[in-house]
């Protein structure tokens, strides 16, 4: 059988691409490595729930407050107005999306991608089947590489795919009690402290009966497990049972090119679409899977390989400015504890809180209040130039 598209990867990005293609009537197969769980805080905004039709049963918690914690342990609580942030456990959420893709008509294969081969017979995706241990070949017209950060498809097929910058994320899923110590099952804590992560942040995110406690860093030599243990201790979660531990790279910059100009296009982490500063990836991965499916359909219909470039164009048209602003924030405020202290201080401003969460919830920059934007811009400059004290104003 010849497939229209073979999707490599069964995470949120690959599963959405496979589902969209199957619903469009395409012959599609996807390959996933069963049992792999990505370390992730698990936060999903209302737009994701709406755009991808996520049922309430997949939400393990609904968060009403976010707490930002500075290096000196000062904190700012930001209420989530007019809604909530949903929390998912990737172990179950990813599998739900894979099952949904298969129900839509995508053929599911469990195994590990090896390579893409091309011969007189066409393009073939080669993977090692988990059950038999044998190498299998799937003949296809197009390939979507959605196999995560440090993607094998990207490294083999797309220029620049082997040089994408990333941080290493590590977390522990623990059995969480009710409110205890500094832990609140209705609040996400984000810790900006160089003692936890000198270049990124730590987190304590409730998952209902469990919680995700972790951190990320791009600096070699940082003891991720010790930093996570310190987070657990500070939150009063030191004695909780550990359910599982996971680590993985998280890319922090979209690749300049997502396709090979022939028969491969990337999606999700493989394309580098994790938001700078926040490290948010689930929504952008799923959005990336959707535009990759759209580009694949366009290329199949036209017969033009250049239409695969539509994926990146569509994604960047909608999200480029958000990524640019978040990158600027990370470069400006993550460099030192003194800068992080000022960043948390800035978050005390009500306009910052409202505009930040409106942008997060809807995945677009809010332009409705120009005076608020001007005020925030001036406060940013004042903090970066040390014109104002670090203390909240």
Secondary structure, DSSP 8 states (H G I E B T S, - for coil): -EEEEEEE--SHHHHHHHHHHHHTT--EEEEE-TT-------EE-HHHHHHTT--GGG-SEEE-EEEEE-TTS-EEEEE-TTS-EEE--HHHHHHHHHHHHHHHT-EEEEEEEEEEEEETTEEEEEEEETTT--EEEEEEEEEEE---TT-HHHHHHSTTTT---EEEEEEEEEE--SSBTTB-TTEEEEE--TTT-SSS-EEEEEETTEEEEEEEE-STT--HHHHHHHHHHHHT-TTS-EEEEEEEEEE-S--S--B-SSSEEE-GGGGT---TTT---HHHHHHHHHHHHHHHHHHHHH--GGGGGHHHHHHHHHHHHHHHHHHHHHHHHSS-HHHHHHHHHHTTSHHHHHHHHHHHHHTS---S-HHHHHHHHHHHHHHHTT-S-SS--
